[in-house]
Amino acid sequence: MINFLDLKSVNAAHHDELAAACDRVIRSGWYIGGRELANFETEFAKYCGSKHCIGVANGLDALVLTMRAWMALGRLAEGDEVIVPSNTYIASILAISENRLTPVLVEPDVTTFNLCPANVRKAITPKTRAILPVHLYGQLADMPQILAIAEEHKLLVLEDAAQSHGASFNGKKAGSWGHAAGFSFYPGKNLGALGDAGAITTDDSELADTLRALRNYGSHEKYKNLYRGVNSRLDEIQAAMLCVKLKYLDEQTRHRREIATLYSEGIDNSAIQLPSTAGRSATDFENHVWHLFVIRSAQRDALKEYLVAKGVETLIHYPIPPHQQRAYSEWRDHSYPVSESIHNQVLSLPMGPSLSLDDARLVIDACNSFSGNG
């Protein structure tokens, strides 16, 4: 079986360095908020091209705490509207509702699956205060247009960069476009920890200072609490391991791009629609970091079964759109036809730094041999 993603192999490639990093932390006697965290925050901020990086417990907390910090600073208030793509993973929306803000779902671009600037503009009301673009599957949303709209209407922009570590457009990386960005380092991400982890990047020093307090019980100084904060800290061992893996991120991204090129040039089946890079140049294709390689098929379920029979594991990202989830039952009567079509047809092929080119070619052969009836 060709695994969708073999995390054991991914981390085995760096076993000695990861073990040494863990051992260093164990021997240090300092496990929360120490040198390893400071080192990673410095290195990741530099990598993204941002002034600040604030490590937190996971990617959801990165989004939740950023909006909470804006509320603490008086830049957002309960009930304010936040525009978000209707086809995102539910975490993007949970972060909004957790802060008692109002998610406003808009349909994505039908070709890239990313937030559609034209639909953003249509969704703006007097209550709109922020936009949450999601760099879905590893490709940046159309940030120049989104930022132009935000500037025109004086809106905050929070990038959901959970899937886009290292993605860039015109040399500017994910995490350095908006007023802030939330990253996830869940093990399966392009830059993955060996457990839950996340971070926020920003150029806003006041926001960064507030976030450092919020992640630590609302405290800048022990036993003095300015805010009703939470415990959401990136621990020393995960920070140390992320520092190891960050060194190899660009190399692994190049391998992902090589696989994506093989898939794009090799898969030739009328039953399969390949992912789009918005008709951009070959250079811009290179700026996609291919967290996922997501195809579409009107016969998705039959194709998935066929590929399993051929020894190819696939996943669906994501089978149920947020507005059809029981958690948001108030939206059950809403219709988002573009999102619904995407969720009904998408299928993610094997992708990752440990996937061999030979195995990628076998995936291509299996896709091409699908007859259209399973």
N, C-alpha and C positions, 0 to 999 in steps of 0.2 A: 504493500500500500504506500502510495506517495502521500505523506502527511501534509495537511494544510499548513501547519507550522510546527516544526520540531524544536521546542524551546530547550530541551535537554542538549541537543547538538549546538544550538546557538550559544548557550552559556559554557558548554564544554570547551569551546574554542578559546575561552579566556579563563579557564579553570584556575590556573596557578596564580594569575594576577588577582582574581576575585577572592581566592582563598587567602592570599597575602593581605589583601585589603581588610578582610574580616578579622584576621589574626591581629592586624595592627590596631583595629578598634578595640578588640577584646583586651589586648595588652595595655591599651591606653587608660582604661578605667573610666573613660568619659564617653557616655552613650547617647546623650541628647544635647543638641545645641552647641557642638564643639567645633573643632578645627575642620573635620571632614565636611560638615555642612557648609561652613564658610568657604572652603575650597570649591565645593561643587557649585554653590551659588555664584561665586566669582567666575568660574569657568563657563557655566551655562549662560550667564548674562552676556559674557564676551562672545560666545558662540552665536547667540541670537542677535547680537548687536543692540542690546538693551543696557540701560544703566543699572538696573536692579533685577535681582532674582530672589524670590522669597519661597523657600521650600516648605511644602505642606504635606499632609498625610496622603492625599490622592487627588486625582484630577477633578472630581466633583467638588471637593472642598476648595480647589483653586478658583472655580467659577463662583461658588456660593460666597466665599469670603471676599472676593473682589467687589461683588455687588453690595455686600454688607458694609464693606469699608466705605464705598461711595455713599451709602446711606448715613453712616456715622459722620461723614464729612459734609453732609447736607446736599450732596449732588443728586441723590435719588431719594424718593419717599414712597411709602407704601401705596400701592395702587398704580404707580407709574407703569407705563407700557414699555415692554422690551420686545423688539422684533427679532424673530428667530425662524430658521427654516423649518418647514413642516415635516421634512423627511429625516431629521437628525436623530441620533440616538437619544433616548429619553433623558439622559443626564443633563443635556443642555437646557431642557425645559424644567427639570426638577430644580435646578439652581435658581431659576427665576421665581418659581412659585414658593420655594423655601423661604425666600425673602419677602413674601407677600407682595411681590410685584406681579404684573399681569403679562403673561406670555401672549404675544400676537404672532400666530403662525402664518407664514407666507410660503407660497409654492416656490420650489427651486427652479433653477435653469434646467430645462429638460435634457440638455446635452451633457453638462458637467455635474449635475446633481447638487451644485453649490448654490448659495443664496443668490437670487436674481435681483440685481439692482433696480430694475424697472418695477418689480413687485414690492420691493422695499419702499420705493417712493409712493406707490399707491396706498400703502398700509399706514403711512404716517398720519397721526391725528394730533390734536392739541395736547394729548396725554403722553405722547411718545417721548421717551427720555434716553433710550439706548438701543443699540443694534448689537446682536450677538451673531456674527458670521461664523460658520463652522467650516473649517478647511477639511472637508469630508474626503476620506480615503487617501489623503496625502497630498491633495492639490489645493493650492491657495484659492480662496474665493476672490472675486474681482475687487480687490481692496482699493485700487485707485478710485473706482466709481463709488464704492460704498463710503469711503472717507470723504469724497466730495459731497455726497448727500448728507453725511453726518455734520460736516462743517457748515453747510447751508442751513441746516435746521438746529444747529448747536446740540448735537446728540453725542453721547458717550459711545465708544466702540470697544467691545470686549471680544477678542478673538478666542474662539474655542479651537485651540491648537493641539488637541489631544492626539491627533493622528498625523501631525504635519511637522515633526521635528526636522529642521533643516530645509524645509520647502522654502522656495524663494521666487520672487519675481523682480526682474531688473536689479538683481543683486541684493535685494532687501528681504530678509528672512522672516518666516512666521515668528510671531512673538515681538516684532518690532514695528508693526504697522499701527495697531490700535492704541488706545489709551492704556490698555493692559491686555494680557493674554494668559489663558489658563492652559497648562500642560498636564498630561497624565504620563506617568512612567509605569503603568501597569505592565506586567511581564511580557505581554504580547505586542507592546508598542515598538516602534522603530528604535527608540531608546527606552529599554525596559529594565526596571529594577527586578529584584528577586522577591517581590512582594508588592504591596501597594505603595505608591509614592506619587507626588505631584509637585508643581511649582507654578508661580506667577511671575511674569516678567513685565516690567514697566519702566518708563523714563520718569515717572512722577514720584518724586522723593517723598512728598507728603502722603501719597497713597501707600508707598512701600513701608513707611514708618508705621502707618495705621495697621497695615496687614501683619507686620511683625508682632504687634501687640495682640491683634485678634486671634492669631494662631496659637497664642500662649496665654489663654484665659483672659485676654483683654489687658495684658500687663506688659509694660515696658520695663518695669522694675519690680523685682520680687515682692509679693504681698501688697502691691499697689496696683489697683485695677481701674483703668480709665474707661473700659468698655465691657459689655457683657460678651466676652469672647468664648472661644472653644479651645479644646485640646486637639490641634491638628498640626503636628510637627513632623518634618522629614527627619527620621532618626539617623544616627551617625553611620550605622552599617550600610543602610541603603544609599546614603550619600556617597560613601566610599566606593561602593560598587558602581554607582552611576558615573563617578569620575573615571573609573577604569573603562567603562563601556563607551563613554563619550568620545574617547580617543579613536574609536573604530567606527563611529557613526557614519562619517562620510564615505569610508571604504565600503561599508555595508550598503549604503544608499546607492553607490555605483553598481553594486551587484544586483540590487533590486531593479534598477533601471535597465540593466542588461537583460534580465528576465522579462521585464515588461516589453522591451523591444522585440525579443523573440516571440512572445505571445502576440504582439500587435502585427508583426510581419508574417507569422506562421499560421495563425488561426484564420481559416477561410471556410466559413459555413454560414449559409444564409439564415440558419436558425439561431445564430449567435450574433449579438450586437456588441462590438468592442467599446471600451471606454473612450471618451473624448477628452482632449485637452483644449477644448474651446477653439479649435481651428488655429491654434497658435503655431509658431515656428518650431523647428526641431530643437532650437535652443530652449524654448519654453517647455517643450516636452521633457527636457532634462531637468527642469525645475520641479517636476512632480516627484515626490519621494516614494510613491507607490507603497504606502502602508498596506493597501489592499489593491488587488487587480480585480475589478468588479465588471463582469459581463452582464448582459441582459438577454433574456430569451422568453418569448411568449409560452414556451414549453419548459419552463424552468424546472418544475418538479420531475418531469420525465428525464431531462438532461442530467439533473443531479443524481438520480437513480442509475442512469446509464454510466456516468463517470465513476460512481462507486463500484459498479460491476467491472469496470475497467481498471480498478485499483487506484482511483484518484479521489482523495478526500476533498470536499468543498464545504463551505459554510455560507449562510445567508446573513448579510448585513444590510437590512434588518427585516425580519419577516412581518412585523406588525408596526404600522405607523403610530406615532404618539397619540394622535387624536382618536385612535381606535382602542387604546389601552384602557383597562378598567380604572386605572388610577386617575384618569381624566375623563370620567364618564360624562361630565357636563358637555363634552365635545362630540358625543356619540352621533349627533345629527349633523355635524359639520361635514362638508365634502371638500377634499383636496385631491382631485383626480390625478394630477401629475404625480404627487407623492404616492397615492395608492397604486398607480401603475408601476412605479419604481419598486415599491416594496413587494409587489407580486411577481416581479420578473428578475430581480438581481440575484447574482450568484458569484461568490468570491472564489477564485481559483487559488491553488497553492502559491504562496509568496513568502519569501523570507531570506535572510542571509545564508542559511544553511541549505537552501534548495539548490541542487546541482543543475547545471545547464542541460545535462542529459535527461534528468527527470522532467525538466521543463518541456523538453522536446516530446517526451512521452505524453505529457498533459496535452500538448498541441495535437498530437496524433489522435488521442482519445476524443478531443473536441471535434476534430475534423471528420471522424468516423461516425458521429452521431447522425442518424438518418432523419431525424425530425419527428419520429414517432416512438422513440425510446427503444 
